[in-house]
Amino acid sequence: MSEIKKEYYKNNPGVNAGENGGNWQGGISFEPYSPEFNSLLRRKIRKRDNYTCQLCESKKTKRALSIHHIDYDKQNSHPTNLISLCINCHMKTNGNRKKWTALFKKKIKVIYKKIAA
């Protein structure tokens, strides 16, 4: 981040936070996950995805891959709605949700076609 931006945010705290943020979705990030979304399920999804980020194709490094809900519904923890992403790619999915949902739905179909073959 540039020094100018750092100074701006320092002098204007909260300017792009919460409801003022461009990615604000009505506070849904505070909703709880379904009980099925547990460590065992997340491990199964990482294994299904060959411990590879399904966007940039990087392999798991020091940090475990994040498990992303394709439709952004934390209550929908069906494996066909979950995909492995590295932290950098997962951060990208906060904006333009329609784009990411469409892309990941296509990717998940390919994953399950390979499993069925």
TIBA-667246 format. One line per field, with one value per residue (C-alpha): residue in one letter; residue number from 1; y, z, x. Coordinates in Angstrom, 3 decimals, decimal comma, padded with zeros to 6 digits. Layout:
BEGIN
type = c(A / ...)
seq = c(NUM / ...)
yy = c(Y / ...)
zz = c(Z / ...)
xx = c(X / ...)
//
This chain:
BEGIN
type = c(M / S / E / I / K / K / E / Y / Y / K / N / N / P / G / V / N / A / G / E / N / G / G / N / W / Q / G / G / I / S / F / E / P / Y / S / P / E / F / N / S / L / L / R / R / K / I / R / K / R / D / N / Y / T / C / Q / L / C / E / S / K / K / T / K / R / A / L / S / I / H / H / I / D / Y / D / K / Q / N / S / H / P / T / N / L / I / S / L / C / I / N / C / H / M / K / T / N / G / N / R / K / K / W / T / A / L / F / K / K / K / I / K / V / I / Y / K / K / I / A / A)
seq = c(1 / 2 / 3 / 4 / 5 / 6 / 7 / 8 / 9 / 10 / 11 / 12 / 13 / 14 / 15 / 16 / 17 / 18 / 19 / 20 / 21 / 22 / 23 / 24 / 25 / 26 / 27 / 28 / 29 / 30 / 31 / 32 / 33 / 34 / 35 / 36 / 37 / 38 / 39 / 40 / 41 / 42 / 43 / 44 / 45 / 46 / 47 / 48 / 49 / 50 / 51 / 52 / 53 / 54 / 55 / 56 / 57 / 58 / 59 / 60 / 61 / 62 / 63 / 64 / 65 / 66 / 67 / 68 / 69 / 70 / 71 / 72 / 73 / 74 / 75 / 76 / 77 / 78 / 79 / 80 / 81 / 82 / 83 / 84 / 85 / 86 / 87 / 88 / 89 / 90 / 91 / 92 / 93 / 94 / 95 / 96 / 97 / 98 / 99 / 100 / 101 / 102 / 103 / 104 / 105 / 106 / 107 / 108 / 109 / 110 / 111 / 112 / 113 / 114 / 115 / 116 / 117)
yy = c(000,000 / 003,413 / 005,888 / 008,239 / 005,583 / 004,669 / 008,296 / 008,635 / 005,619 / 006,760 / 010,156 / 008,687 / 005,571 / 003,396 / 005,282 / 002,043 / -000,233 / -001,826 / -000,271 / 002,237 / -000,530 / -001,272 / -004,986 / -004,580 / -007,352 / -006,402 / -007,985 / -011,571 / -012,222 / -012,437 / -015,251 / -018,628 / -021,554 / -024,724 / -027,458 / -029,635 / -027,113 / -028,620 / -029,489 / -033,004 / -031,682 / -029,013 / -031,659 / -033,813 / -030,886 / -030,089 / -033,742 / -033,877 / -030,809 / -032,435 / -029,801 / -027,291 / -023,843 / -024,215 / -020,700 / -020,154 / -023,874 / -023,307 / -026,134 / -025,850 / -024,055 / -023,032 / -022,111 / -024,559 / -023,783 / -021,899 / -023,585 / -021,242 / -021,487 / -021,102 / -019,590 / -017,538 / -019,273 / -020,409 / -022,781 / -024,647 / -026,893 / -029,549 / -030,639 / -029,438 / -025,931 / -025,948 / -025,354 / -024,995 / -021,634 / -020,202 / -017,191 / -014,739 / -016,097 / -016,352 / -012,636 / -011,865 / -013,493 / -010,762 / -008,618 / -009,396 / -012,403 / -013,255 / -013,669 / -015,933 / -017,997 / -018,710 / -019,550 / -021,878 / -023,653 / -024,533 / -025,663 / -027,857 / -029,618 / -030,451 / -031,762 / -034,101 / -035,271 / -036,330 / -038,128 / -039,969 / -041,020)
zz = c(000,000 / -000,886 / 001,800 / 000,587 / 001,092 / 004,517 / 005,560 / 004,199 / 006,135 / 009,254 / 009,072 / 008,028 / 010,149 / 009,096 / 005,852 / 003,847 / 006,671 / 007,362 / 005,503 / 003,869 / 002,195 / -001,465 / -000,774 / 002,045 / 001,824 / 004,726 / 007,464 / 006,188 / 007,127 / 010,735 / 010,046 / 011,505 / 009,402 / 009,253 / 011,753 / 008,813 / 007,924 / 010,295 / 010,124 / 008,804 / 005,879 / 005,104 / 005,075 / 002,696 / 000,317 / 000,327 / -000,411 / -003,177 / -004,722 / -004,497 / -001,992 / -004,847 / -005,127 / -007,722 / -009,050 / -009,342 / -009,062 / -006,396 / -003,959 / -000,237 / 001,437 / 005,075 / 005,495 / 004,839 / 001,840 / 002,580 / 001,769 / -000,126 / -000,322 / -004,040 / -003,554 / -000,513 / 001,631 / 004,859 / 005,533 / 002,252 / 003,109 / 000,488 / -001,108 / -004,529 / -003,046 / -001,593 / -003,312 / -002,121 / -002,545 / -001,344 / 000,930 / -001,836 / -004,223 / -001,479 / -000,760 / -004,440 / -004,188 / -001,894 / -004,872 / -008,041 / -006,508 / -009,624 / -011,614 / -009,006 / -008,475 / -012,213 / -012,537 / -009,528 / -010,549 / -013,839 / -012,022 / -009,587 / -012,500 / -013,982 / -010,617 / -010,258 / -013,885 / -013,176 / -010,004 / -011,880 / -014,718)
xx = c(000,000 / 001,327 / 002,308 / -000,416 / -003,094 / -001,695 / -001,854 / -005,404 / -006,677 / -004,831 / -006,588 / -009,964 / -010,531 / -013,440 / -013,977 / -014,226 / -015,291 / -018,652 / -021,558 / -019,197 / -017,187 / -017,679 / -018,122 / -020,680 / -023,272 / -025,538 / -023,431 / -023,612 / -019,986 / -021,159 / -023,623 / -022,601 / -021,431 / -023,499 / -022,530 / -021,405 / -018,690 / -016,120 / -012,431 / -013,116 / -015,163 / -012,568 / -009,813 / -011,892 / -012,364 / -008,626 / -007,874 / -010,524 / -008,862 / -005,424 / -004,244 / -004,213 / -005,762 / -008,483 / -007,904 / -004,144 / -003,249 / -000,614 / 000,032 / -000,572 / 002,302 / 002,757 / -000,908 / -003,732 / -005,907 / -009,113 / -012,413 / -014,705 / -018,512 / -019,190 / -022,658 / -021,503 / -024,148 / -022,461 / -025,356 / -024,782 / -021,843 / -022,517 / -019,203 / -020,397 / -020,605 / -017,079 / -013,759 / -010,145 / -008,435 / -005,145 / -005,525 / -004,565 / -007,186 / -009,776 / -009,357 / -010,062 / -013,494 / -014,868 / -015,866 / -017,840 / -019,573 / -021,578 / -018,368 / -016,747 / -019,885 / -020,180 / -016,476 / -016,383 / -019,594 / -017,878 / -014,730 / -016,651 / -018,400 / -014,991 / -013,768 / -016,741 / -016,502 / -012,892 / -013,980 / -016,752 / -014,443)
//
